[in-house]
Amino acid sequence: MKPVIKEVIVVEGTHDSTRLKQFFDCETIVTGGMARKDGVLEQIKAAKERCGVIVFTDPDGPGAKIRRWIDEAVPGCAHAFVMKEDARTTRKVGIEHAPYEVLKEALDHLVTWIEREPDERITAADFYELGLLGSADSEANRKKAARAFHIGMGSAKTMRQRFNKMGITKEMIRKQLKDE
């Protein structure tokens, strides 16, 4: 029996939808990628009111843009992330290429955004101090933190924004980077 997902999952394309439905009993909304199908935002808003929404876009540039577009238009959605190396073939990257275990892990660790006071936010200086920016190991450290907090990989700026939106503190990051 397939695990049931009560929220509606927003994906980029029909192949992503088909892949998720192969493993989960779920309803999806297909955005149509960067083309943004007509009426899709209204569908997402209605689904959020009805049962909640999970934004689950591809771990690439267009996926990040679509995620931001949805987040700005329909705040309060949950987010699921996969790492690029976990959702790829030799030539393509996307949710449709991820194995069941990776998809399940992402859906088991949903992320929601919160507002934080400016003095509580992680700064670029904190990123330097934590080794997430400006060192030879910065990318590897960001990848370790991305996996630990289930937020997907990104640039230092993107990662800092995600940590701040999640309420992740400098000490929480420090602990994850020390734990092996």
C-alpha positions as CSV (number, residue, x, y, z in Angstrom):
1,M,0.0,0.0,0.0
2,K,1.3,3.4,-1.0
3,P,1.9,6.1,1.7
4,V,-0.8,8.7,1.6
5,I,0.2,12.4,1.3
6,K,-2.7,14.6,2.6
7,E,-1.3,17.8,1.1
8,V,-1.3,18.6,-2.6
9,I,2.2,18.5,-4.0
10,V,3.1,21.2,-6.5
11,V,5.6,20.0,-9.2
12,E,7.0,21.4,-12.4
13,G,6.1,18.8,-14.9
14,T,3.9,15.8,-15.7
15,H,6.8,13.4,-15.4
16,D,7.4,14.7,-11.8
17,S,3.7,14.1,-11.1
18,T,3.8,10.6,-12.6
19,R,6.9,9.7,-10.6
20,L,5.4,10.8,-7.3
21,K,2.1,9.0,-8.0
22,Q,4.1,5.8,-8.7
23,F,5.2,5.7,-5.0
24,F,2.6,7.8,-3.1
25,D,-1.2,8.2,-3.0
26,C,-1.2,11.9,-3.7
27,E,-2.7,14.7,-5.6
28,T,-0.5,17.0,-7.6
29,I,-0.6,20.4,-9.4
30,V,1.7,20.8,-12.4
31,T,3.0,24.3,-12.9
32,G,4.2,23.7,-16.4
33,G,7.7,24.7,-15.5
34,M,8.9,28.3,-16.2
35,A,5.9,28.6,-18.6
36,R,3.6,28.8,-15.6
37,K,0.3,27.4,-16.8
38,D,-2.8,29.7,-16.7
39,G,-4.7,29.5,-13.4
40,V,-2.0,27.5,-11.6
41,L,-1.7,30.1,-8.8
42,E,-5.4,30.0,-8.2
43,Q,-5.2,26.2,-8.0
44,I,-2.4,26.4,-5.5
45,K,-4.2,28.9,-3.3
46,A,-7.4,26.8,-3.3
47,A,-5.4,23.6,-2.4
48,K,-3.6,25.4,0.4
49,E,-6.9,26.4,1.9
50,R,-8.4,22.9,1.4
51,C,-5.7,20.7,2.7
52,G,-2.2,22.3,2.5
53,V,0.4,22.5,-0.2
54,I,3.9,21.0,-0.5
55,V,6.2,22.8,-3.1
56,F,8.5,20.1,-4.6
57,T,10.4,21.6,-7.5
58,D,13.5,20.3,-9.2
59,P,16.9,21.0,-7.6
60,D,18.1,23.4,-10.3
61,G,17.9,27.1,-11.2
62,P,14.4,27.0,-12.8
63,G,13.1,25.0,-9.9
64,A,14.4,27.6,-7.4
65,K,12.7,30.4,-9.4
66,I,9.4,28.6,-9.5
67,R,9.7,27.9,-5.8
68,R,10.3,31.6,-5.1
69,W,7.4,32.6,-7.4
70,I,5.0,30.3,-5.5
71,D,6.3,31.4,-2.1
72,E,5.7,35.0,-2.9
73,A,2.2,34.5,-4.3
74,V,1.1,31.8,-1.8
75,P,3.0,32.2,1.4
76,G,2.9,29.5,4.1
77,C,3.3,26.5,1.9
78,A,5.5,23.6,3.0
79,H,8.6,22.8,1.0
80,A,10.4,19.5,0.1
81,F,13.9,19.5,-1.2
82,V,16.2,16.9,-2.8
83,M,19.9,17.3,-3.5
84,K,20.9,17.6,-7.1
85,E,23.1,14.5,-7.1
86,D,20.2,12.4,-5.7
87,A,17.8,13.3,-8.5
88,R,19.8,13.0,-11.7
89,T,20.7,11.0,-14.7
90,T,23.9,11.5,-16.7
91,R,22.2,14.3,-18.6
92,K,19.2,15.5,-16.7
93,V,18.2,16.6,-13.2
94,G,14.7,16.5,-11.6
95,I,12.2,15.0,-9.2
96,E,11.3,12.5,-11.9
97,H,14.8,10.9,-11.7
98,A,14.9,10.5,-7.9
99,P,14.5,7.1,-6.3
100,Y,11.7,6.3,-3.8
101,E,14.0,6.6,-0.8
102,V,15.1,10.1,-1.7
103,L,11.5,11.3,-2.4
104,K,10.3,9.7,0.8
105,E,13.1,11.4,2.8
106,A,12.2,14.8,1.3
107,L,8.5,14.4,2.1
108,D,9.3,13.2,5.6
109,H,11.3,16.4,6.3
110,L,9.1,19.2,5.1
111,V,10.3,22.8,5.6
112,T,8.2,25.7,6.4
113,W,9.2,29.3,6.5
114,I,8.9,31.7,9.5
115,E,9.6,35.3,10.0
116,R,12.6,36.2,12.2
117,E,13.6,39.5,13.7
118,P,16.6,41.2,11.9
119,D,18.9,40.8,15.0
120,E,18.2,37.0,15.0
121,R,19.2,36.4,11.4
122,I,22.3,34.6,10.3
123,T,24.7,37.0,8.6
124,A,27.3,36.7,5.9
125,A,29.9,37.2,8.7
126,D,28.4,34.2,10.5
127,F,28.7,32.2,7.3
128,Y,32.5,33.1,7.1
129,E,32.9,32.1,10.8
130,L,31.1,28.8,10.2
131,G,33.2,27.9,7.1
132,L,30.2,28.1,4.8
133,L,31.7,31.0,2.8
134,G,35.2,32.0,1.9
135,S,37.1,28.8,2.6
136,A,38.3,25.9,0.5
137,D,35.7,23.7,2.3
138,S,32.8,26.1,2.0
139,E,30.9,24.2,-0.6
140,A,31.3,20.8,1.2
141,N,30.2,22.4,4.5
142,R,27.1,24.0,2.8
143,K,26.3,20.6,1.3
144,K,26.6,18.9,4.7
145,A,24.3,21.6,6.3
146,A,21.9,21.3,3.4
147,R,21.5,17.6,3.9
148,A,21.3,17.9,7.7
149,F,18.5,20.5,7.5
150,H,16.8,19.0,4.3
151,I,16.8,22.4,2.5
152,G,18.6,21.5,-0.8
153,M,21.9,22.9,-2.0
154,G,22.4,26.5,-3.1
155,S,24.8,29.4,-3.1
156,A,25.8,30.9,0.2
157,K,23.2,33.6,-0.2
158,T,20.4,31.1,-1.0
159,M,21.4,28.9,1.9
160,R,21.5,31.8,4.3
161,Q,18.1,32.9,3.2
162,R,16.7,29.4,3.7
163,F,18.3,29.1,7.2
164,N,16.8,32.4,8.2
165,K,13.4,31.5,6.8
166,M,13.5,28.3,8.8
167,G,14.6,29.8,12.1
168,I,17.9,27.9,12.0
169,T,20.4,29.5,14.4
170,K,24.2,29.8,14.1
171,E,24.6,27.3,16.9
172,M,22.3,24.8,15.3
173,I,24.5,25.0,12.1
174,R,27.7,24.8,14.1
175,K,26.4,21.6,15.9
176,Q,25.5,19.9,12.5
177,L,28.9,20.7,11.0
178,K,30.7,19.2,14.0
179,D,28.5,16.0,14.1
180,E,29.9,13.4,11.7
